[in-house]
Amino acid sequence: MTPSSPTGQAPPRYKIAFLTFVGLLAPVYFIPEALFRLLPGEKLIVTILAVALIVPLMMYAIMPVLMRVFDGWMKR
C-alpha cells in the first residue's frame, strides 16, 4: 500500500516505478547468483526460487523502507 500525499492523492506512478527499480537492483543481482552457486545447472528451479524470495522481500521489507526514506520526495 502506498502512503497518500497530504491532499489524499497517491504519489505519481513514475516515482513508485523508480523506487521499485531501485529496490529490485540488489536482490535481482545477488539472490539468483547465490542460488546458482547452491544449485548449479538448475536454471528453472533457481529462477522460481529467486522470484519466490524477491517478491515477498520487496513487498514486506524493501519497499516499506524505501517509501519511508523517500516519503518527502514521494509527496512532492
NUVOVO-696601 format. One record per residue: residue in one letter; residue number from 1; x, y, z of N, C-alpha, C in turn. Coordinates in Angstrom, 1 decimal, decimal comma. Example, Ala and Ser with C-alpha at 12.3 -4.5 7.8 and 13.67 -1.06 7.14 Angstrom:
% residues 2
  vexgu  sevo      nu      nv      nw     cau     cav     caw      cu      cv      cw
      A     1    13,2    -5,7     7,8    12,3    -4,5     7,8    13,2    -3,3     7,8
      S     2    12,8    -2,2     7,1    13,7    -1,1     7,1    12,9     0,0     7,9
***
This chain:
% residues 76
  vexgu  sevo      nu      nv      nw     cau     cav     caw      cu      cv      cw
      M     1     0,8    -1,2     0,0     0,0     0,0     0,0     0,9     1,2     0,0
      T     2     0,6     2,2    -0,8     1,4     3,4    -0,9     0,8     4,5     0,0
      P     3     1,7     5,2     0,7     1,1     6,2     1,5     0,6     7,4     0,6
      S     4    -0,4     8,0     1,1    -1,0     9,1     0,3    -0,4    10,4     0,6
      S     5    -0,5    11,3    -0,3     0,1    12,7     0,0    -0,9    13,4     0,9
      P     6    -0,5    14,6     1,3    -1,4    15,4     2,2    -2,7    15,7     1,6
      T     7    -2,8    15,8     0,2    -4,0    16,0    -0,5    -4,9    14,8    -0,6
      G     8    -4,4    13,7    -0,2    -5,1    12,4    -0,3    -4,8    11,7    -1,6
      Q     9    -4,0    12,2    -2,5    -3,7    11,6    -3,7    -2,5    10,6    -3,6
      A    10    -2,5     9,6    -4,4    -1,3     8,7    -4,4    -0,2     9,3    -5,1
      P    11     1,1     8,9    -4,7     2,2     9,5    -5,4     2,2     9,2    -6,9
      P    12     2,9    10,0    -7,7     2,9     9,7    -9,2     3,5     8,3    -9,5
      R    13     3,0     7,7   -10,5     3,4     6,4   -10,8     4,8     6,3   -11,2
      Y    14     5,4     7,3   -11,8     6,8     7,2   -12,2     7,7     7,2   -10,9
      K    15     7,3     7,8    -9,8     8,1     7,8    -8,6     8,0     6,4    -8,0
      I    16     6,9     5,8    -8,0     6,7     4,4    -7,5     7,5     3,4    -8,4
      A    17     7,5     3,6    -9,7     8,3     2,8   -10,6     9,8     3,0   -10,3
      F    18    10,2     4,2   -10,1    11,6     4,4    -9,8    12,1     3,7    -8,6
      L    19    11,3     3,9    -7,5    11,6     3,2    -6,2    11,6     1,7    -6,4
      T    20    10,7     1,2    -7,2    10,7    -0,3    -7,4    11,9    -0,7    -8,2
      F    21    12,4     0,1    -9,1    13,6    -0,2    -9,9    14,8    -0,2    -8,9
      V    22    14,9     0,8    -8,1    16,0     0,9    -7,1    16,0    -0,3    -6,2
      G    23    14,8    -0,6    -5,7    14,6    -1,7    -4,7    15,0    -3,1    -5,3
      L    24    14,7    -3,2    -6,6    15,0    -4,5    -7,2    16,4    -4,8    -7,6
      L    25    17,2    -3,7    -7,7    18,6    -3,9    -8,2    19,4    -4,9    -7,4
      A    26    19,5    -4,7    -6,2    20,4    -5,7    -5,4    19,8    -7,1    -5,3
      P    27    18,5    -7,3    -5,0    18,0    -8,6    -4,9    18,1    -9,4    -6,2
      V    28    17,8    -8,7    -7,3    17,8    -9,4    -8,6    19,2    -9,7    -9,0
      Y    29    20,2    -9,0    -8,6    21,6    -9,3    -8,9    22,1   -10,4    -8,0
      F    30    21,9   -10,3    -6,7    22,6   -11,2    -5,7    21,8   -12,5    -5,4
      I    31    20,5   -12,5    -5,4    19,8   -13,7    -5,0    20,0   -14,8    -6,0
      P    32    19,7   -14,6    -7,3    19,9   -15,6    -8,3    21,4   -16,1    -8,3
      E    33    22,3   -15,2    -8,2    23,7   -15,6    -8,2    24,0   -16,5    -7,0
      A    34    23,5   -16,2    -5,8    23,7   -17,1    -4,7    23,1   -18,5    -4,9
      L    35    21,9   -18,5    -5,5    21,1   -19,7    -5,7    21,8   -20,6    -6,7
      F    36    22,4   -19,9    -7,8    23,1   -20,7    -8,8    24,3   -21,4    -8,2
      R    37    24,9   -20,8    -7,2    26,1   -21,5    -6,6    25,6   -22,7    -5,7
      L    38    24,4   -22,6    -5,2    23,9   -23,7    -4,4    23,3   -24,8    -5,3
      L    39    22,7   -24,4    -6,4    22,1   -25,4    -7,3    22,6   -25,2    -8,7
      P    40    23,8   -25,5    -9,0    24,4   -25,3   -10,3    23,6   -26,2   -11,4
      G    41    23,3   -25,6   -12,5    22,7   -26,3   -13,6    21,2   -26,4   -13,5
      E    42    20,6   -25,9   -12,4    19,2   -25,9   -12,2    18,5   -24,6   -12,5
      K    43    18,6   -24,1   -13,7    18,1   -22,8   -14,1    16,7   -22,5   -13,7
      L    44    15,8   -23,4   -14,1    14,4   -23,2   -13,8    14,1   -23,2   -12,3
      I    45    14,6   -24,1   -11,6    14,4   -24,1   -10,1    15,0   -22,8    -9,5
      V    46    16,2   -22,4    -9,9    16,8   -21,2    -9,4    15,9   -20,0    -9,7
      T    47    15,4   -19,9   -10,9    14,5   -18,8   -11,3    13,3   -18,8   -10,4
      I    48    12,6   -19,9   -10,2    11,4   -20,0    -9,4    11,7   -19,6    -8,0
      L    49    12,8   -20,1    -7,4    13,2   -19,8    -6,0    13,5   -18,3    -5,9
      A    50    14,2   -17,8    -6,9    14,6   -16,4    -6,8    13,4   -15,5    -6,8
      V    51    12,4   -15,7    -7,7    11,2   -14,9    -7,7    10,4   -15,1    -6,4
      A    52    10,4   -16,3    -5,9     9,6   -16,6    -4,7    10,3   -15,9    -3,5
      L    53    11,5   -15,6    -3,5    12,2   -14,9    -2,5    12,1   -13,4    -2,7
      I    54    12,3   -12,9    -3,9    12,4   -11,5    -4,2    11,0   -10,8    -4,0
      V    55    10,0   -11,4    -4,5     8,6   -10,8    -4,4     8,3   -10,4    -2,9
      P    56     8,3   -11,4    -2,0     7,9   -11,0    -0,6     9,0   -10,1     0,0
      L    57    10,2   -10,2    -0,3    11,3    -9,3     0,2    11,0    -7,9    -0,2
      M    58    10,6    -7,7    -1,5    10,2    -6,4    -2,0     9,0    -5,9    -1,3
      M    59     8,0    -6,7    -1,2     6,7    -6,3    -0,6     6,8    -5,9     0,9
      Y    60     7,5    -6,7     1,7     7,4    -6,6     3,1     8,7    -6,0     3,8
      A    61     9,8    -5,9     3,0    11,0    -5,4     3,6    11,5    -4,2     2,9
      I    62    11,8    -4,3     1,6    12,5    -3,3     0,8    11,6    -2,1     0,5
      M    63    10,4    -2,3     0,0     9,5    -1,2    -0,4     9,0    -0,3     0,8
      P    64     8,7    -1,0     1,9     8,3    -0,1     3,0     9,4     0,8     3,5
      V    65    10,6     0,3     3,5    11,8     1,1     3,9    12,0     2,2     2,9
      L    66    12,0     1,9     1,6    12,2     2,9     0,6    11,0     4,0     0,6
      M    67     9,8     3,6     0,9     8,7     4,5     0,9     8,9     5,5     2,1
      R    68     9,4     4,9     3,3     9,6     5,8     4,4    10,7     6,7     4,2
      V    69    11,8     6,2     3,6    13,0     7,1     3,4    12,7     8,2     2,4
      F    70    12,0     7,9     1,4    11,7     8,8     0,3    10,3     9,5     0,4
      D    71     9,7     9,5     1,6     8,4    10,0     1,8     8,2    11,4     1,4
      G    72     9,2    12,3     1,7     9,1    13,7     1,3     9,1    13,9    -0,2
      W    73     9,9    13,1    -0,9    10,0    13,2    -2,3     8,8    12,6    -3,0
      M    74     8,2    11,6    -2,4     7,0    11,0    -3,0     5,8    11,9    -2,9
      K    75     5,8    12,8    -1,9     4,6    13,7    -1,8     4,7    15,0    -2,6
      R    76     5,9    15,2    -3,1     6,1    16,5    -3,9     5,4    16,3    -5,3
***
